[in-house]
């Protein structure tokens, strides 16, 4: 039994703004790549966190560590007012997970989520979900 869920996330924008996607990787449980439309890289990174939180809620985990290579997400350095709506949604979902931690990691440690996000950003009709 997994006591603390580990989740890796990334957002990708092909241009800034441009076609964008998110990747969520939960080892041995889920790989998700989702095209999210035309947005900035920061919006894609924040959307990746929101999508991950929703997936974690579906799995009913109360303890989770989310790894990201985005300083914006990890350190909550949100200054752009355009991100406030996303931030409000994220805050609501974060409150439903009792023991949640977000940690910054090097891009090399986040390769799977990064590949999922870039793959999704390249294809407007792209959704990939693989559950194990």
GUMIPA-823347 format. One record per residue: x negated, y, z negated of N, C-alpha, C, CB in turn. Coordinates in steps of 0.001 Angstrom, whole numbers, plus 524288, in hexadecimal, padded with zeros to 5 digits. Each point is the difference from the previous one (the first is absolute). Glycine has a CB too. Layout:
<recs>
    n.X    n.Y    n.Z   ca.X   ca.Y   ca.Z    c.X    c.Y    c.Z   cb.X   cb.Y   cb.Z
      X      Y      Z      X      Y      Z      X      Y      Z      X      Y      Z
...
</recs>
This chain:
<recs>
    n.X    n.Y    n.Z   ca.X   ca.Y   ca.Z    c.X    c.Y    c.Z   cb.X   cb.Y   cb.Z
  7FCBB  7FB58  80000  80345  804A8  80000  7FC94  804E0  80000  80721  7FB23  7FB3F
  7FA27  808A6  8082A  7FD25  804E5  80050  801FF  80397  7FBAE  7FEA1  7FF00  809D2
  7FDE2  802BD  7F2CF  80196  8037C  7FBCB  80002  805B0  801BB  7FC6C  7F9A2  7F99A
  7FFA2  807E5  80958  7FFB3  80558  801ED  7FF54  7FFD2  805E6  7FC1D  8033D  7F777
  80784  7FF00  80B3D  7FFF0  8000F  805AB  7FBDC  803D9  801EA  80995  7FD96  80046
  7F399  800E2  803D6  7FC55  8037D  8029B  80236  80152  80556  7F83F  7FC2A  7FB23
  80779  808D4  80642  80236  801DD  804E9  7FC32  803DD  80279  80943  7FEB6  7FCA5
  7F5D7  800AB  80877  7FC91  80381  802EE  80354  802EA  803F4  7F820  7FA05  7FECE
  8071A  80B22  80191  80339  80329  80388  7FC97  80399  80351  8076C  7FFA5  7F990
  7FABD  801D0  80AF8  7FD75  803E7  80340  803FA  80250  803BB  7F761  7FB4F  7FF4C
  807AC  80987  8022F  80311  802B1  803F7  7FC5B  801A9  80455  80699  8031A  7F95A
  7FB59  7FD0B  80B6C  7FCC6  8016A  8046E  80316  8037A  803B3  7FAEE  7F7A2  7FF24
  80284  80C79  802B6  80259  80385  803CF  7FC3C  8008A  80492  8050C  804E9  7F8F4
  7FCD9  7FA1B  80BBD  7FCCB  80089  804B4  8007C  80597  801EF  80133  7F66D  80268
  7FBF3  80D02  7FB2C  80079  8059C  800B2  801D6  80215  7FACA  80204  7FF6C  809D0
  7FDFA  80586  7F589  801B0  80218  7FAEF  802FA  80514  800D3  7F846  7FBD2  7FB7F
  80CBE  803E0  805C6  80376  7FB6C  7FFD9  7FFAB  7FCB9  804FD  805F5  80503  7FA25
  7FC69  7F661  8056F  8002E  7FC70  80467  8030F  7FB22  7FE9C  7F773  8036D  80326
  808D2  7F8D2  80066  802A4  7FB10  7FEDA  7FD72  7FD7C  7FB35  80256  7FEBF  8099C
  800E7  7FF53  7F2D4  7FDEB  7FE38  7FAF3  8023D  7FAC2  7FE51  7FEDF  80946  7FD82
  7FE24  7F425  7FF2D  801B0  7FB05  7FDDF  7FDF7  7FF50  7FA7C  80035  7FC32  808FA
  80222  80018  7F446  7FE33  7FEAB  7FABD  7FEDA  7FA30  7FFBB  80542  80760  7FC18
  7F711  7F757  8007C  7FEB0  7FA93  7FF03  80046  7FEF2  7FA32  7FA4B  7FFB8  807F5
  80822  7FBF2  7F69E  8005B  7FE43  7FA91  7FE46  7FA51  7FFE5  80770  8065E  7FDD3
  7F4B5  7F884  7FEE4  7FDF4  7FAB2  7FF94  8000C  7FE58  7FA4B  7FA5A  80148  80801
  80895  7FAA1  7F6E1  80026  7FD9D  7FACB  7FDF7  7FA79  800C2  807C9  80599  7FCBB
  7F351  7F967  80195  7FD94  7FAE8  80103  80381  7FB69  7FE7F  7F763  80431  7FE93
  808F0  7F815  8050A  80305  7FB2C  7FF5A  805E2  800CC  7FFA7  7F852  7FC71  7FB93
  80984  8085C  8055D  8059B  80104  7FF9D  80228  802CB  804CD  7FEF9  8006A  7F660
  7FE72  803D7  80B56  8025D  80341  80407  7FBEA  802E8  80334  807D3  800F6  7FA58
  7F914  7FF43  80AC8  7FD47  8038D  80385  80444  802F8  802E5  7F7E7  7FA07  80101
  807EB  80B1B  7FEB8  8040A  8032A  8027F  7FD70  8045A  80322  80661  7FDEF  7F8C2
  7FB19  80295  80C19  7FE57  80441  8036C  804F1  80280  8021F  7F75E  7FB86  8026E
  8091B  80992  7FD00  804D9  802A6  80163  7FEDF  80529  802BC  8047B  7FBC3  7F865
  7FD93  804DD  80C51  7FFB1  80501  802C3  803AC  803C9  7FD49  7FDC2  7FB9F  808AB
  80068  80929  7F61F  80343  803BA  7FD16  80123  80503  802F4  7FC48  7FC53  7F7FD
  8022A  80400  80CEB  8012F  804A5  80313  7FB65  803AC  80079  80920  7FF2D  7FD2F
  7F812  805AD  80406  7FC1F  80409  80111  7FF49  80331  7FB09  80265  8005D  809AB
  7F8FD  7FF53  7F3EA  7FF0E  802FC  7FB33  7FA26  800D4  7FF2D  80841  7FC57  7FC0E
  7F65F  80653  7FFC4  7FA86  800F0  7FEB9  7FDB5  7FB43  7FD38  801B6  809AB  7FF5D
  7F931  7F638  8004B  7FD6D  7FBBF  7FD3A  80197  7FFFD  7FA3B  7F86F  80079  8064C
  807ED  80426  7F752  80197  8003D  7FA7D  80584  7FDE2  7FF38  7FA2C  807BE  7FEC4
  80959  7F985  804D4  8054E  7FDE4  7FFA4  7FFEC  7FA0E  80095  803A3  8086A  803A0
  7F916  7F592  7FFDC  7FF96  7FA55  800B9  7FDDE  7FD69  7FB12  7FE9A  8014F  809A7
  7FD7A  80106  7F3EB  7FDC3  7FDD4  7FB30  80413  7FFD9  7FBA6  7F727  80361  8029A
  80BCC  800D3  7FCD3  80407  80040  7FBEC  80472  7FC34  8012C  7FDB3  80967  7FE52
  803AF  7F619  806A9  8041E  7FC53  80181  7FE46  7FA63  7FEEB  80324  80649  806E9
  7F7E1  7F892  7F9D7  7FE01  7FAC3  7FEC5  800DD  7FEC0  7FA39  7F940  800D4  80726
  805CE  802FA  7F57D  800E7  7FF31  7FA68  805C4  7FF06  7FEEE  7F84F  805B5  7FDE8
  80B15  7FD5C  80479  805A1  7FF5C  7FF39  801D2  7FA9E  801D0  80131  809A9  8011D
  7FD19  7F4AF  80377  8017F  7FADF  80211  7FE10  7FBB2  7FC52  7FFB1  80380  80948
  7FB7F  7FD00  7F4DB  7FDD7  7FC10  7FC68  8032D  7FFB9  7FAFA  7F714  80182  803BD
  80A4E  802EC  7FA16  8030F  8000B  7FB28  8053F  7FD43  800BB  7FBA0  8085E  7FD68
  806DE  7F888  80707  804F9  7FD64  80119  7FF4D  7FA15  8006C  80319  80811  804A2
  7F8AC  7F63A  7FDD4  7FEF6  7FA62  80075  7FEE5  7FD97  7FAA4  7FC75  8016D  80911
  8009B  80152  7F3B8  7FEC7  7FE15  7FABE  80509  7FF78  7FCCF  7F70C  80443  80063
  80C7A  7FF89  8002C  8050F  7FFAF  7FD4E  8030B  7FB2F  801C2  80034  809CA  7FF40
  7FFD5  7F52C  805DE  802C8  7FB6A  8020A  7FDD4  7FAF5  7FDA9  801C9  804DA  80858
  7F914  7FB13  7F6CB  7FD79  7FB5E  7FDCC  800C7  7FF98  7FA18  7F96A  8007A  80727
  808B6  803AC  7F689  80145  80030  7FA6E  7FB36  7FF8B  7FC72  80893  7FC29  80244
  7F302  805F5  7FF91  7FB61  8002F  7FCB0  8003C  804D5  7FC92  7FAB9  7FB23  806BD
  803D0  80444  7F469  80011  80454  7FC3F  7FA7D  801FB  7FEEB  8081F  7FC4F  7FBF5
  7F401  8011A  80654  7FA97  8017F  7FF32  7FD2E  7FFA4  8053D  80025  7FCD5  7F68E
  7FD65  80779  80B02  7FD96  80019  80529  7FB8A  803E9  80031  80882  7FD67  803FB
  7F395  80151  7FF17  7FBD8  803A5  8013C  80002  800BF  805EA  7FA8C  7FD40  7F80E
  805BE  8079F  80993  80014  80152  8058B  7FAB7  8025D  80160  809DF  8017F  7FFF7
  7F3B6  7FC56  80412  7FAF4  801E9  801D0  800C8  8031B  80507  7FB55  7F84E  7FBD8
  80216  80C37  8047E  8005D  8035C  8048D  7FABB  80288  80110  80983  801A5  7FE29
  7F56B  7FF63  806CE  7FB38  802E4  80143  80135  805CD  800D8  7FC28  7F7DF  80413
  80882  809C3  7FA75  801A6  80575  80069  7FF69  802C1  7FAC1  80649  7FD99  8072A
  7F661  80657  7F8AC  7FF7A  80313  7FB35  8050F  802E0  7FECC  7F666  80109  801AD
  80C5F  800A6  8025E  80508  802A0  7FF44  803B1  7FCA3  7FCC9  7FECD  804AA  80883
  80190  7F671  7F8E0  80387  7FC66  7FD45  7FDD0  7FE80  7FAAB  8031F  7FC92  808A2
  7F7ED  80204  7F726  7FDB1  7FE18  7FB22  7FFC1  8042B  7FBBC  7FAD3  7F9C9  80550
  803D6  80AFA  7FC49  7FF3B  80421  7FC1B  80464  80402  7FFF2  7F681  7FEBB  80108
  80D8A  80029  8020B  804A8  80354  8003C  7FEA0  805B8  80102  80476  7F9D3  7F9ED
  7F81E  806F6  809E7  7FE51  8053F  80181  803CC  8023A  8040C  7F687  7FDAF  7FE25
  80E54  802C8  80061  8041B  8019B  803A4  800F5  805D6  7FF75  80428  7F711  7FF8E
  7FA65  80BC7  8048F  800B6  805AD  7FFFD  803CF  801BF  80437  7F6F6  800FE  7FC8A
  809F3  7FBA8  80741  80359  8013D  8046D  805BE  7FF89  7FE7A  7F907  7FCDE  80628
  809DE  80760  7FA61  80592  7FFFB  7FE8C  80324  7FC44  8036B  7FF24  80943  7FD01
  7FEEB  7F57E  807B3  802B8  7FC58  80374  80008  7FA79  7FDC9  7FD72  80587  8079A
  7FF16  7F96B  7F4B9  7FFB0  7FAD4  7FDAF  8034C  7FF7F  7FB0E  7F71C  7FF36  803BD
  80B5E  8050C  7FA8F  802DB  7FFDC  7FB09  80499  7FC38  80015  7FD57  8092F  7FE91
  8055F  7F653  805D5  80457  7FC54  8005C  7FE08  7FA5E  7FF5C  804D8  80648  805EA
  7F6DC  7F87A  7FCB4  7FDA8  7FAD6  7FF65  7FE45  7FF2A  7FA62  7FD14  8002A  8095B
  80088  803C9  7F451  7FE1E  7FF97  7FAA2  80484  7FEE4  7FC42  7F8A1  80625  80220
  80BD3  7FC73  7FEA8  80494  7FF1C  7FCA8  801F7  7FA62  8007C  80271  80975  800F0
  7FDB8  7F47F  803D5  801AE  7FA93  800C7  7FC2F  7FC36  7FD6C  8044F  8028F  80873
  7F6AD  7FE86  7F822  7FBF2  7FCB0  7FDAC  8008A  7FFF6  7FA11  7F9F4  801F5  80788
  806CD  802A2  7F625  80083  80056  7FA4F  80485  7FCAD  7FE03  7FC40  80901  80051
  8082D  7F719  80279  80482  7FCD9  7FE63  7FEAD  7FA2D  7FFFF  80600  806DC  803A1
  7F74C  7F75E  8005F  7FEA6  7FA74  8005E  7FBAF  7FE86  7FC24  8029C  80025  8096F
  7F9C6  8035B  7F59F  7FBCD  7FEDF  7FC49  8022D  7FF13  7FA8A  7F9DA  8056A  8055D
  80A43  7FD4E  7F953  8025D  7FF78  7FAD1  80270  7FAA7  7FF1A  801A7  80982  80023
  7FF6F  7F39F  8040E  80273  7FADA  7FF62  7FBFF  7FB9D  7FF18  80745  80323  805BA
  7F3BE  7FE27  7FAB4  7FBDE  7FC1A  7FF2C  7FD41  80158  7FAE8  7FEBF  7FE84  809CE
  801DA  7FE1E  7F264  7FE3B  8012D  7FAAB  7FA2A  8010E  7FF9C  80737  7FA83  7FCD5
  7F5AB  8023A  80586  7FA58  80078  7FF84  7FDB3  80090  80576  7FFEA  7FAA0  7F7A0
  7FF99  80A2B  80A2C  7FE2B  80118  80548  7FB11  80347  7FFCB  8092E  7FF83  80368
  7F2FF  7FEE6  7FFA9  7FB22  802E3  80057  7FEA3  80096  805C1  7FCE4  7FCA1  7F72B
  80136  807FC  80A51  7FE49  800F8  80556  7FA2E  80133  7FFC1  808FC  80366  802DF
  7F3FA  7F9BE  8003C  7FA54  800AC  7FFF1  7FDED  80101  80572  7FF6B  7FA36  7F836
  7FCBD  80945  80821  7FD56  80112  804E2  7FBCB  7FBE2  800E0  801D6  809AA  7FF1E
  7FDBF  7F47A  805C2  7FBE4  7FC57  80182  7FD90  801F0  80516  804A3  7F85D  7FB8B
  7F6BB  805B6  805AD  7FD74  8013F  804F5  80328  7FDC3  80482  7F733  8001C  7FB9A
  8086C  80271  808D3  802CB  7FE3B  804B2  7FEA5  7FA5B  80164  80016  80939  8033C
  7FB07  7F53F  7FBF1  7FE5A  7FAAB  80136  802E8  7FBEE  7FCC0  7F743  80383  80262
  80A75  7FDF6  7F901  802E4  7FC61  7FC9B  805D5  7FFD1  8016D  7F985  801CB  7F8CE
  80812  8018D  80AD0  80587  8007A  8015B  800F4  7FE9D  805B7  800FD  806ED  7F92C
  7FBC0  7F5BE  808EA  8000A  7FED7  80593  80524  7FDAB  801ED  7F67E  7FEAB  7FF52
  80BDA  7FDDA  7FDC6  804CE  7FD71  801D7  80476  803F4  80068  7FD18  7F787  7FBE4
  803C2  80B94  80006  80431  803EE  80023  7FEEF  80409  80444  8019B  7FEB5  7F65D
  7F977  802C9  80A54  7FE86  803BE  8040E  80145  7FDDA  80569  7F8E4  8037A  7FA35
  805C0  7F79B  806CB  8012B  7FD98  80511  805E1  7FFA7  800FA  7F7B1  7FAE4  7FF52
  80B49  803C9  7FCAD  805B3  7FFC4  8008F  8023A  8055C  80165  8004D  7F89D  7F989
  7FDDF  80B7B  803C9  801ED  8054B  800F8  7FEA0  801DA  8057B  7FF27  801EC  7F67E
  7FC0B  7FD2C  80B2D  7FE61  801A9  80542  802EA  7FCFD  80439  7F72E  80246  7FC79
  809AE  7F8BA  802A3  802F2  7FCC5  803B8  80591  8021E  8009C  7FA90  7F815  7FD90
  807DA  8094C  7FE1F  8055B  8020F  8001C  8003B  80553  802AA  801F6  7FB18  7F7C7
  7FA22  80842  80755  7FFFB  80547  8024D  7FFAF  7FFE0  805F1  7FBC2  8034A  7F7E7
  80214  7F890  80A3A  7FF44  7FF94  805AC  804E6  7FE56  802EE  7F6CF  7FDDB  7FE38
  80D44  80063  7FF0F  80489  7FDCB  802A9  80508  801F1  7FD82  7FAC6  7F813  80261
  8082A  80B0F  80076  804BC  8027D  7FDFB  80425  7FC0E  7FE27  7FE2F  80771  80606
  801D6  7F3FC  7FC1F  803EB  7FC14  7FE83  7FDD5  7FBE4  7FC50  80453  80178  80881
  7F78A  7FFCF  7F4BD  7FD27  7FC0B  7FD1B  801BD  7FF69  7FA5C  7F8A1  801CF  805C6
  808AA  7F973  7F8EA  800E3  7FE7E  7FA8C  7FDC9  7FA7E  7FF7E  80849  805C2  7FEE8
  7F45F  7F983  7FD5D  7FDE5  7FAC9  7FEFA  800B1  7FEFF  7FA32  7F962  80083  80782
  8091B  7FB44  7F74D  8008A  7FE62  7FA8E  7FE91  7FA45  7FFC7  8071C  806BB  7FE0E
  7F52A  7F802  7FEBA  7FE87  7FA8E  7FF37  7FFE7  7FEF2  7FA24  7FAAC  7FFCF  8086E
  808C0  7FCD4  7F5F4  80029  7FE79  7FA88  7FE0A  7FA72  7FF91  8078D  80614  7FE25
  7F57D  7F8FF  7FDD3  7FDE2  7FABC  7FF31  80304  7FD23  7FBD7  7F73A  8031B  802AD
</recs>
